[in-house]
Amino acid sequence: MPDFQLRPVLLLSSLALSCALTSACDKPAPEPTVTPTANPTETTESAEPTGYALGNPEVDAAALQAKVAQFQPVVLHADLSALPESERAALEELIAAARLLDPIFDRQVWAEYPTHAQRLADAAKAGGELEQLRYDYFQIMRGPWDRQDHFAPFAINIPHPPGAGFYPPGLTADEFRAFTAANPAMRDDLEGLFTLVVRDPNDPTQLRPVAYSEAFSEWLEPAAQKLEAAAALTKNASLATFLRSRAAAFRSDDYYQSDKDWMDLDSDVEITIGPYETYEDELLGLKASYEAFVTVSDPVASKKLGVYKDWLPKMEQNLPVPKEVKTKRGAESPIRVVDLVFTSGDARKSVQTIAFNLPNDERVRAEKGAKKVMLRNAINAKFDVIMKPIAERIMNPEQLPLLSQEAFFNEVLFHELSHSLGPAMVEVDGREVEVRVALGSSYSPLEEGKADVMGAWNVLFMIDKKQFPKTFRDQLLVTYFAGLFRSVRFGVAEAHGKGAAFQINRFLEDGAVSFDEKTGQFSVDTKKLEKSIESLVHDVVMLQHNGDKAAVDAFLAKYAVMSPPMEAALAKLDGIPVDIKPVYTNAGESAP
């Protein structure tokens, strides 16, 4: 999923930001003492207040103001005038269901999130501008760590837990793997997308799975009821079927049938709601976060793009890898063009998604492919507010006329199509597992970068097949490369930022792009870039095919870094928003 979230300018280094915004720079931050409990969403905090300090009260508010200002409020409006009364009524219930996922996602980010959020809110009321800014940025980041700067703490003085709220505090990846190896009967449940991992309160050396439906029933049950209420209101049979099966999935954690029903949706009102992406789990990359996209579709625009789904098998066969590496998945893969009405949970943290490719269940993909959803109003907003201003500062002025909104839209589309291509399963220790599981936390950045570069490769293939005019070639290449800087500003601690960084650095190494130190601008050699794209697609697909996490880690350590040319270019982007902060007027939010 790209922001394209596909989950910034490094105004300060991680250390500098930590020092500027917390009181934990002179000595290591003390870890809070947490007592294991049977309830995975509750922890007992140390009585020592320094374990959860809110930040340095003497810091200048200007640093925080600059951070908040990186996210420009933008109204994302959808035209609902054509919807009949029944669908508008259903839409209201869907928005209400989506809102109920926010408290779940908060706890998935960090078990202490609600308590700490209240501390910050209270401090904002009593503490003036500084504490208000700290709370504002906390809400944008969905937590006290800066997602744009290597998770540097700005509203707390403890490090970001890589396992977020999915695992017990202090659990390491090695401990988890050792336990599952010693307890193979528990492996599937502990590794499951829809379980939390907790310590047994009677024996903290023992790990136990807790189903999401149990851990988050306080919100999932009313959300399920809202979905069922919407199903009773809508006149669209496919939407009603999906809403009822998704409500059942919220209670059972079995999303297989519901995912298939979502693939079959044919409705003007469309919702994507549930636990999907695993970006938040930086410990093992196993656990899915809850999110919701409430949208209205444009059937005419969707039908126009639908022709590309028929090309997916040919795109797979065109990949520059050996024949035995190429796979076969379901080719149904519908494409939807929609406008956002409301988002929540993982879909509304920090950098905003502009397209996605779901479901992630490889069983569903094998049967029915995956749906590509283009969030049109978000795509257009990002091109105007962010993409064009970035290109104007970092690209050779002679190549700026090649910048194209159509190329940007199609790179986003083919990014999503490319998520359906390439290896899906790999053999590890004699058992077949998803590539996602084999590569763990390294999967997301590699997959996001793969979708970027493979997306460009596939557009070039479509040009060769006369689906686009020849004149589109250079527009695509220049727009694609410029767009990587929009993603790398998200920071190389984030999957999309890492994915963009390894592409930029590889192209620099190959001489496909050059950097002028005097002007701070990049120039694209289009012929060399095509060759470099081909080479990089090959290497990334083979890394996934081999399922060797150590090899992927070495690749990312070499290329997914903030290199000097990237730093120099990003330093020129002051004043350009890192991302948009959506305002959904259709859902009752007030325009800025």
DRENSEVO-59685 format. One line per field, with one value per residue (C-alpha): residue number from 1; residue in one letter; x, y, z. Coordinates in steps of 0.2 Angstrom, whole numbers, plus 5000, padded with zeros to 4 digits. Layout:
BEGIN
num	(NUM,...)
residu	(A,...)
east	(X,...)
north	(Y,...)
up	(Z,...)
REM end
This chain:
BEGIN
num	(1,2,3,4,5,6,7,8,9,10,11,12,13,14,15,16,17,18,19,20,21,22,23,24,25,26,27,28,29,30,31,32,33,34,35,36,37,38,39,40,41,42,43,44,45,46,47,48,49,50,51,52,53,54,55,56,57,58,59,60,61,62,63,64,65,66,67,68,69,70,71,72,73,74,75,76,77,78,79,80,81,82,83,84,85,86,87,88,89,90,91,92,93,94,95,96,97,98,99,100,101,102,103,104,105,106,107,108,109,110,111,112,113,114,115,116,117,118,119,120,121,122,123,124,125,126,127,128,129,130,131,132,133,134,135,136,137,138,139,140,141,142,143,144,145,146,147,148,149,150,151,152,153,154,155,156,157,158,159,160,161,162,163,164,165,166,167,168,169,170,171,172,173,174,175,176,177,178,179,180,181,182,183,184,185,186,187,188,189,190,191,192,193,194,195,196,197,198,199,200,201,202,203,204,205,206,207,208,209,210,211,212,213,214,215,216,217,218,219,220,221,222,223,224,225,226,227,228,229,230,231,232,233,234,235,236,237,238,239,240,241,242,243,244,245,246,247,248,249,250,251,252,253,254,255,256,257,258,259,260,261,262,263,264,265,266,267,268,269,270,271,272,273,274,275,276,277,278,279,280,281,282,283,284,285,286,287,288,289,290,291,292,293,294,295,296,297,298,299,300,301,302,303,304,305,306,307,308,309,310,311,312,313,314,315,316,317,318,319,320,321,322,323,324,325,326,327,328,329,330,331,332,333,334,335,336,337,338,339,340,341,342,343,344,345,346,347,348,349,350,351,352,353,354,355,356,357,358,359,360,361,362,363,364,365,366,367,368,369,370,371,372,373,374,375,376,377,378,379,380,381,382,383,384,385,386,387,388,389,390,391,392,393,394,395,396,397,398,399,400,401,402,403,404,405,406,407,408,409,410,411,412,413,414,415,416,417,418,419,420,421,422,423,424,425,426,427,428,429,430,431,432,433,434,435,436,437,438,439,440,441,442,443,444,445,446,447,448,449,450,451,452,453,454,455,456,457,458,459,460,461,462,463,464,465,466,467,468,469,470,471,472,473,474,475,476,477,478,479,480,481,482,483,484,485,486,487,488,489,490,491,492,493,494,495,496,497,498,499,500,501,502,503,504,505,506,507,508,509,510,511,512,513,514,515,516,517,518,519,520,521,522,523,524,525,526,527,528,529,530,531,532,533,534,535,536,537,538,539,540,541,542,543,544,545,546,547,548,549,550,551,552,553,554,555,556,557,558,559,560,561,562,563,564,565,566,567,568,569,570,571,572,573,574,575,576,577,578,579,580,581,582,583,584,585,586,587,588,589,590,591,592)
residu	(M,P,D,F,Q,L,R,P,V,L,L,L,S,S,L,A,L,S,C,A,L,T,S,A,C,D,K,P,A,P,E,P,T,V,T,P,T,A,N,P,T,E,T,T,E,S,A,E,P,T,G,Y,A,L,G,N,P,E,V,D,A,A,A,L,Q,A,K,V,A,Q,F,Q,P,V,V,L,H,A,D,L,S,A,L,P,E,S,E,R,A,A,L,E,E,L,I,A,A,A,R,L,L,D,P,I,F,D,R,Q,V,W,A,E,Y,P,T,H,A,Q,R,L,A,D,A,A,K,A,G,G,E,L,E,Q,L,R,Y,D,Y,F,Q,I,M,R,G,P,W,D,R,Q,D,H,F,A,P,F,A,I,N,I,P,H,P,P,G,A,G,F,Y,P,P,G,L,T,A,D,E,F,R,A,F,T,A,A,N,P,A,M,R,D,D,L,E,G,L,F,T,L,V,V,R,D,P,N,D,P,T,Q,L,R,P,V,A,Y,S,E,A,F,S,E,W,L,E,P,A,A,Q,K,L,E,A,A,A,A,L,T,K,N,A,S,L,A,T,F,L,R,S,R,A,A,A,F,R,S,D,D,Y,Y,Q,S,D,K,D,W,M,D,L,D,S,D,V,E,I,T,I,G,P,Y,E,T,Y,E,D,E,L,L,G,L,K,A,S,Y,E,A,F,V,T,V,S,D,P,V,A,S,K,K,L,G,V,Y,K,D,W,L,P,K,M,E,Q,N,L,P,V,P,K,E,V,K,T,K,R,G,A,E,S,P,I,R,V,V,D,L,V,F,T,S,G,D,A,R,K,S,V,Q,T,I,A,F,N,L,P,N,D,E,R,V,R,A,E,K,G,A,K,K,V,M,L,R,N,A,I,N,A,K,F,D,V,I,M,K,P,I,A,E,R,I,M,N,P,E,Q,L,P,L,L,S,Q,E,A,F,F,N,E,V,L,F,H,E,L,S,H,S,L,G,P,A,M,V,E,V,D,G,R,E,V,E,V,R,V,A,L,G,S,S,Y,S,P,L,E,E,G,K,A,D,V,M,G,A,W,N,V,L,F,M,I,D,K,K,Q,F,P,K,T,F,R,D,Q,L,L,V,T,Y,F,A,G,L,F,R,S,V,R,F,G,V,A,E,A,H,G,K,G,A,A,F,Q,I,N,R,F,L,E,D,G,A,V,S,F,D,E,K,T,G,Q,F,S,V,D,T,K,K,L,E,K,S,I,E,S,L,V,H,D,V,V,M,L,Q,H,N,G,D,K,A,A,V,D,A,F,L,A,K,Y,A,V,M,S,P,P,M,E,A,A,L,A,K,L,D,G,I,P,V,D,I,K,P,V,Y,T,N,A,G,E,S,A,P)
east	(5000,5008,5003,5012,5007,5012,5015,5051,5063,5074,5074,5084,5093,5085,5096,5094,5075,5075,5085,5075,5058,5061,5071,5080,5096,5109,5106,5097,5078,5072,5061,5044,5040,5026,5018,5012,4993,4980,4972,4983,4977,4981,4998,5003,5015,5029,5025,5041,5034,5050,5046,5032,5039,5029,5044,5056,5045,5059,5060,5055,5038,5045,5053,5036,5027,5038,5033,5015,5016,5023,5005,4994,4975,4966,4947,4944,4926,4915,4900,4885,4872,4868,4866,4848,4842,4844,4863,4866,4858,4869,4884,4881,4881,4897,4905,4900,4907,4924,4925,4925,4941,4951,4952,4957,4971,4977,4980,4988,5001,5005,4995,4998,4991,4974,4982,4996,4985,4974,4990,4995,4977,4977,4994,4988,4974,4985,5002,4999,5006,5020,5010,4996,5008,5015,4997,4993,5008,5004,4987,4995,5008,4996,5008,5022,5036,5040,5036,5045,5061,5066,5053,5062,5052,5044,5030,5038,5056,5056,5060,5048,5044,5046,5032,5020,5005,5005,5017,5022,5035,5053,5049,5063,5061,5074,5064,5048,5056,5064,5047,5037,5051,5050,5030,5026,5008,5006,5015,5001,4991,5006,5011,4993,4988,4973,4981,4990,5004,5004,5014,5006,5002,5006,5022,5030,5042,5026,5018,5000,4989,4974,4962,4958,4939,4942,4955,4945,4927,4922,4923,4922,4904,4896,4906,4898,4881,4884,4888,4873,4862,4870,4866,4848,4847,4856,4847,4863,4864,4883,4886,4873,4882,4899,4893,4885,4900,4912,4902,4903,4922,4923,4916,4926,4942,4939,4940,4941,4923,4921,4937,4929,4913,4923,4931,4913,4907,4897,4891,4891,4895,4910,4919,4935,4936,4946,4963,4974,4992,5006,5017,5015,5023,5041,5046,5041,5029,5016,5001,4988,4981,4963,4958,4944,4941,4923,4921,4910,4914,4915,4909,4913,4931,4933,4927,4939,4954,4947,4956,4973,4967,4967,4985,4991,4995,5005,5014,5019,5026,5035,5045,5064,5066,5068,5052,5052,5051,5035,5019,5000,4987,4969,4967,4950,4958,4945,4950,4940,4941,4934,4933,4936,4922,4930,4945,4950,4963,4979,4972,4973,4990,5004,5006,4990,4987,4981,4979,4978,4978,4969,4965,4982,4976,4985,4971,4959,4972,4975,4956,4951,4966,4966,4956,4966,4957,4962,4958,4955,4952,4968,4979,4974,4977,4994,4999,4994,5000,5016,5022,5023,5032,5045,5049,5051,5064,5074,5073,5083,5072,5074,5065,5050,5039,5039,5030,5013,4998,4992,5009,5008,4990,4996,5012,5000,4989,5002,5011,4995,4994,5012,5007,4998,5014,5029,5032,5019,5025,5042,5049,5057,5063,5053,5036,5028,5025,5020,5035,5028,5031,5048,5055,5047,5049,5060,5045,5036,5050,5055,5037,5034,5049,5046,5028,5036,5049,5039,5025,5036,5042,5024,5019,5034,5027,5010,5018,5027,5010,5003,4991,4999,5007,5026,5027,5021,5038,5049,5034,5032,5051,5053,5037,5041,5058,5053,5039,5051,5056,5039,5040,5057,5052,5042,5058,5069,5061,5045,5042,5038,5052,5064,5057,5060,5077,5084,5077,5085,5102,5102,5098,5112,5124,5119,5122,5103,5101,5114,5115,5122,5129,5129,5111,5105,5095,5093,5093,5086,5095,5079,5088,5099,5085,5075,5089,5092,5073,5074,5089,5081,5065,5075,5085,5070,5059,5074,5076,5058,5059,5074,5065,5082,5079,5098,5100,5086,5093,5110,5102,5092,5107,5116,5103,5088,5098,5098,5113,5121,5113,5096,5099,5105,5089,5078,5086,5078,5061,5057,5040,5033,5021,5027,5009,4991,4980,4963,4947,4932,4917,4906,4908,4904,4922,4925,4935,4951)
north	(5000,5017,5032,5032,5029,5021,5022,5070,5081,5076,5094,5087,5071,5058,5062,5081,5079,5068,5081,5095,5087,5076,5077,5060,5066,5066,5048,5033,5034,5022,5008,5007,4992,4982,4968,4954,4952,4941,4956,4961,4979,4983,4985,4991,5006,5010,5022,5032,5047,5049,5032,5042,5060,5071,5081,5095,5110,5122,5117,5130,5127,5132,5114,5106,5119,5115,5097,5100,5112,5098,5091,5102,5101,5098,5095,5078,5079,5067,5070,5061,5070,5054,5043,5037,5040,5021,5022,5039,5031,5016,5027,5035,5018,5014,5030,5026,5008,5015,5027,5012,5005,5021,5015,4998,5004,5016,5000,4991,5006,5004,4997,5013,5024,5029,5033,5043,5052,5058,5064,5074,5081,5086,5094,5103,5111,5117,5120,5132,5132,5120,5106,5109,5107,5091,5084,5090,5081,5066,5065,5066,5053,5042,5040,5049,5044,5053,5041,5054,5053,5035,5035,5048,5051,5068,5066,5053,5048,5029,5021,5015,4997,4988,4976,4990,4984,4967,4958,4959,4973,4967,4952,4950,4942,4928,4924,4923,4912,4901,4898,4894,4882,4873,4874,4870,4866,4884,4892,4895,4904,4914,4919,4923,4939,4941,4937,4947,4938,4939,4931,4919,4928,4912,4908,4924,4912,4905,4915,4914,4920,4931,4932,4950,4946,4943,4957,4971,4964,4981,4990,4975,4970,4987,4990,4973,4979,4995,4985,4974,4990,4997,4980,4982,4999,4997,4991,4984,4965,4963,4977,4969,4952,4959,4969,4954,4942,4956,4958,4939,4940,4953,4940,4925,4932,4921,4934,4922,4922,4940,4944,4935,4945,4961,4956,4954,4971,4981,4996,5015,5015,5004,5001,4993,4989,4976,4971,4972,4979,4973,4989,4993,4977,4981,4966,4952,4959,4947,4956,4966,4983,4988,5002,5008,5017,5023,5028,5031,5024,5030,5015,5024,5028,5011,5002,5012,5006,4988,4983,4983,4968,4957,4960,4954,4936,4944,4956,4941,4932,4948,4950,4949,4933,4915,4906,4895,4910,4917,4913,4911,4920,4924,4936,4943,4958,4972,4990,5003,5022,5030,5046,5045,5050,5045,5035,5028,5017,5013,5022,5039,5039,5051,5049,5045,5031,5036,5018,5000,4982,4970,4957,4951,4933,4922,4910,4923,4930,4913,4911,4929,4940,4956,4972,4988,5004,5021,5035,5048,5064,5060,5057,5073,5083,5075,5079,5097,5101,5090,5082,5097,5108,5094,5091,5110,5111,5095,5091,5098,5112,5106,5090,5098,5099,5080,5080,5073,5070,5056,5048,5050,5042,5027,5024,5023,5011,5000,5000,4992,4980,4975,4970,4955,4950,4941,4927,4923,4908,4901,4885,4888,4873,4861,4870,4882,4899,4916,4927,4940,4927,4922,4939,4946,4964,4966,4961,4978,4989,4977,4974,4993,4996,4981,4988,5005,4999,4985,4997,5008,4992,4987,5004,5003,4986,4993,5007,4993,4985,5001,5004,5021,5032,5032,5050,5044,5035,5049,5057,5041,5039,5057,5057,5040,5046,5063,5054,5044,5059,5062,5045,5046,5061,5049,5044,5028,5021,5018,5005,5016,5028,5013,5007,5023,5025,5009,5014,5031,5024,5010,5022,5033,5019,5013,5030,5031,5048,5061,5074,5091,5096,5115,5116,5101,5095,5078,5073,5057,5047,5039,5025,5020,5022,5009,4997,5000,4997,4980,4975,4981,4972,4956,4958,4962,4948,4935,4941,4937,4921,4915,4920,4924,4937,4939,4943,4956,4964,4966,4973,4986,4990,4995,5004,5009,5023,5042,5045,5063,5067,5063,5073,5088,5087,5085,5100,5111,5106,5117,5124,5110,5099,5081,5075,5081,5080,5075,5084,5074,5087,5073,5065,5081,5087,5106,5114,5123)
up	(5000,4996,5005,4990,5010,5003,5032,5028,5029,5043,5050,5065,5067,5078,5092,5090,5089,5105,5114,5108,5113,5128,5144,5140,5131,5145,5150,5144,5147,5161,5155,5163,5174,5167,5176,5164,5164,5156,5148,5133,5132,5150,5158,5175,5174,5186,5200,5195,5184,5174,5165,5156,5156,5144,5138,5142,5147,5143,5124,5111,5104,5087,5084,5087,5077,5062,5064,5065,5050,5039,5038,5028,5032,5016,5013,5005,4999,4989,4979,4987,4977,4966,4981,4985,5003,5008,5003,5012,5028,5026,5024,5041,5049,5040,5046,5064,5062,5056,5071,5083,5075,5082,5100,5094,5083,5097,5108,5094,5093,5111,5126,5136,5122,5130,5147,5139,5127,5142,5151,5136,5134,5152,5150,5134,5144,5158,5149,5135,5118,5120,5127,5115,5100,5108,5109,5091,5085,5095,5087,5069,5073,5082,5097,5106,5094,5078,5063,5052,5061,5066,5079,5090,5106,5107,5119,5131,5136,5132,5116,5103,5106,5089,5094,5097,5107,5099,5110,5129,5133,5132,5121,5108,5091,5096,5111,5101,5088,5101,5110,5094,5089,5106,5105,5087,5091,5096,5081,5070,5083,5090,5072,5067,5059,5071,5088,5102,5111,5130,5144,5155,5171,5181,5171,5162,5152,5143,5128,5125,5110,5113,5098,5092,5094,5113,5116,5107,5109,5118,5101,5088,5094,5092,5076,5070,5075,5065,5049,5051,5053,5037,5028,5033,5025,5009,4993,4986,4988,4987,5000,5012,5010,5013,5028,5036,5033,5039,5055,5058,5055,5069,5081,5074,5067,5052,5037,5023,5017,5021,5010,4996,4998,4998,4981,4974,4980,4966,4975,4974,4993,4997,5013,5017,5036,5046,5051,5036,5035,5046,5045,5064,5069,5067,5078,5067,5054,5058,5066,5057,5062,5061,5048,5038,5022,5019,5001,4986,4969,4951,4941,4924,4929,4937,4921,4910,4921,4922,4905,4915,4926,4911,4908,4925,4919,4905,4917,4928,4913,4908,4924,4921,4931,4927,4922,4938,4948,4940,4949,4945,4956,4953,4938,4943,4952,4950,4950,4959,4957,4973,4983,5002,5014,5030,5036,5053,5062,5053,5038,5047,5055,5050,5031,5022,5010,4992,4985,4992,4986,4996,5003,5009,5012,4999,4998,4992,4980,4973,4970,4965,4964,4974,4972,4968,4975,4969,4981,4968,4979,4990,4974,4966,4983,4985,4967,4969,4987,4987,4971,4960,4973,4976,4958,4955,4968,4966,4947,4932,4926,4908,4913,4923,4908,4908,4925,4923,4934,4922,4925,4943,4944,4933,4943,4959,4949,4943,4960,4967,4952,4956,4973,4965,4956,4961,4974,4986,4995,5000,5008,5025,5036,5026,5026,5014,5021,5015,5009,5022,5036,5030,5029,5045,5048,5032,5021,5021,5015,5002,4996,4995,4985,4974,4970,4965,4953,4946,4944,4933,4924,4920,4913,4902,4896,4893,4882,4872,4870,4864,4879,4881,4868,4865,4871,4889,4891,4897,4907,4916,4920,4926,4936,4944,4950,4956,4966,4976,4985,4991,4999,5006,5016,5026,5034,5032,5048,5038,5025,5011,5015,5015,4999,4990,4997,4990,4973,4973,4979,4967,4952,4958,4959,4941,4934,4929,4938,4942,4956,4954,4970,4966,4961,4972,4957,4949,4931,4924,4910,4903,4894,4908,4920,4910,4912,4930,4933,4925,4935,4951,4948,4945,4961,4972,4965,4968,4986,4989,4980,4990,5006,5014,5028,5031,5012,5012,5028,5020,5004,5015,5025,5010,5000,5011,5019,5018,5007,5005,4988,4996,5011,5001,4990,5005,5013,4999,5003,5018,5018,5007,5017,5020,5019,5020,5035,5028,5034,5029,5028,5022,5040,5049,5051,5050,5036,5042)
REM end
